[in-house]
Structure formats: structure tokens, C-alpha cells
Amino acid sequence: MVEAVVAQACERGEAHVADPPKAAWAVVAQSEGQVRLAKLHRSTERPGPPRGNRLALPCAR
């Protein structure tokens, strides 16, 4: 599902990645990391908005 969203964003010119499957994996990994850190710190606050650079690091063109 995330891979399809990344691929659609690339088609519309909203994201620029060379490898949509790897970029989708990175997006999911970052989200899971936020949840794990919140649990580690016993935080009840809602995670902040996604970082704008989520797709900038993996597979950038």
C-alpha cells in the first residue's frame, strides 16, 4: 500500500525517488521507529508530523 502511494507521488511529480519500493520501506521504518521511541519513553503524546525529508534520503534521484 505504501509503495503504491510513493509510486503515485512520483508519477505526479510530488516525490523524486529512484526506487519506490525501497523508499516505501524507509517510510514505514521511520514510522515504526517513532512508535518504538514513544513506547521507550512512555510518551502519550501523538507523534509529530512526518519529516519532509522521508523520501529525500533513500533512493534519491
N, C-alpha and C positions, 0 to 999 in steps of 0.2 A: 504494500500500500504506500509506504513512504517513498519507495523507489519510483512508483508511478507519478507521485506528486513532484518529485525532483525532476523527472523526465519532462513533465508538462511545463514546469517552470523554465527549464532550458529551452523548450520549443518556443515559449512566449518571450524569451529573452530576459526573463527575470532572474535567472541564475546562470552562471557560466562555469560548468564543471566538465571535465574530460571524461569522467567515469561515473555516471549517475548511480549505479549500484553501490559503488564504494562510498560515494557522497551520502547516500541514503543510510548506509551503515553508520557513518560518522554522526549523522543527525540523531539516530536512535541511541548511539553510545553516549552522546553528550546528555541527552535527556535522562537516560538511566543513571548517569553519573550524578546529575543534580539530585535525583531522588535518593540515591545512596548517601550522598553527603548530608542531605536533610535528615535522614534517619540517623546517621552517625552523630550529628549534632543535636538530635532530638528536637529539631525545629518544627514548629507547627505553622510557620509562615508558608505561604504559597510561593513556589519558585518564581523567580523573576522572568521577564520576557526572554525569548530565545536570543542568543547573541547574533548580531548581524553577520558575524564572520563564520558562522557554522559551515557554510559551503565554500568559504574562501580558502581554507587550509587544505582540505582533502581534494585531490584531483583538479586543482585549479588549472584553468587554461592559460 
